[in-house]
Amino acid sequence: MEDQHGNRDFRPFIPECERRGISKSVAYELKNAGLLETFSIGRSRYVLLHSLDTLPERLVAKGGAE
């Protein structure tokens, strides 16, 4: 998801994952496995929405959820 300026949408990491039914511990497992694209600004961590939106397809391609 990019806007007209090429910017990508992002939201706070844990609240957005929990909103989508992903627990905090699983969210960090997915991040550490390189399946969720996150970044920090100061002490806050954010997730790119595109990485959350495409997670199911990437999990299937990887061989299923762990």
Backbone torsions as a table, in degrees:
resi	resn	phi	psi	omega
1	MET	NA	114.6	177.6
2	GLU	-128.0	147.1	174.4
3	ASP	-87.1	-173.7	-176.4
4	GLN	-65.0	-15.5	-179.9
5	HIS	-100.2	5.0	179.9
6	GLY	84.4	8.3	178.7
7	ASN	-78.5	145.5	179.8
8	ARG	-103.8	142.6	-179.7
9	ASP	-74.7	142.1	177.4
10	PHE	-147.2	160.1	178.7
11	ARG	-142.2	166.2	174.8
12	PRO	-55.9	134.3	-169.5
13	PHE	-57.0	-66.9	-173.6
14	ILE	-66.9	-46.4	178.5
15	PRO	-57.9	-38.7	-179.1
16	GLU	-70.7	-40.0	177.5
17	CYS	-63.3	-46.3	179.9
18	GLU	-63.5	-35.4	177.1
19	ARG	-61.1	-28.9	-179.5
20	ARG	-97.2	9.4	175.5
21	GLY	86.8	16.1	179.4
22	ILE	-104.0	122.2	-178.9
23	SER	-69.0	164.5	-179.0
24	LYS	-60.8	-44.1	-177.9
25	SER	-66.8	-40.5	178.0
26	VAL	-68.1	-37.6	178.3
27	ALA	-59.1	-44.2	178.7
28	TYR	-69.4	-34.4	175.2
29	GLU	-62.2	-44.2	179.2
30	LEU	-64.6	-40.8	178.1
31	LYS	-63.5	-46.8	-178.6
32	ASN	-66.2	-27.1	177.3
33	ALA	-82.0	-3.6	179.9
34	GLY	81.1	17.0	-178.3
35	LEU	-93.3	-15.8	174.7
36	LEU	-122.2	131.4	-179.1
37	GLU	-90.8	113.1	-179.1
38	THR	-126.3	165.6	175.1
39	PHE	-154.2	162.3	-179.1
40	SER	-115.1	145.7	167.9
41	ILE	-127.2	110.4	-173.6
42	GLY	63.9	-125.7	179.8
43	ARG	-97.5	2.4	-178.4
44	SER	-98.8	139.1	178.5
45	ARG	-110.0	139.3	-178.6
46	TYR	-125.3	155.6	177.8
47	VAL	-120.2	139.5	174.6
48	LEU	-76.0	127.7	-176.1
49	LEU	-61.5	-32.0	178.9
50	HIS	-60.5	-38.1	-179.7
51	SER	-68.8	-32.1	174.9
52	LEU	-72.9	-41.0	-178.5
53	ASP	-64.7	-33.4	-177.1
54	THR	-97.5	2.2	-178.0
55	LEU	-57.0	-47.2	-179.3
56	PRO	-56.7	-44.1	-180.0
57	GLU	-64.0	-39.6	-178.8
58	ARG	-70.6	-34.6	176.8
59	LEU	-66.0	-40.8	177.1
60	VAL	-63.5	-43.8	-179.5
61	ALA	-64.5	-32.3	-179.8
62	LYS	-76.4	-19.0	179.3
63	GLY	118.7	17.9	176.3
64	GLY	107.5	165.6	178.2
65	ALA	-71.8	144.3	-179.2
66	GLU	-97.2	NA	NA
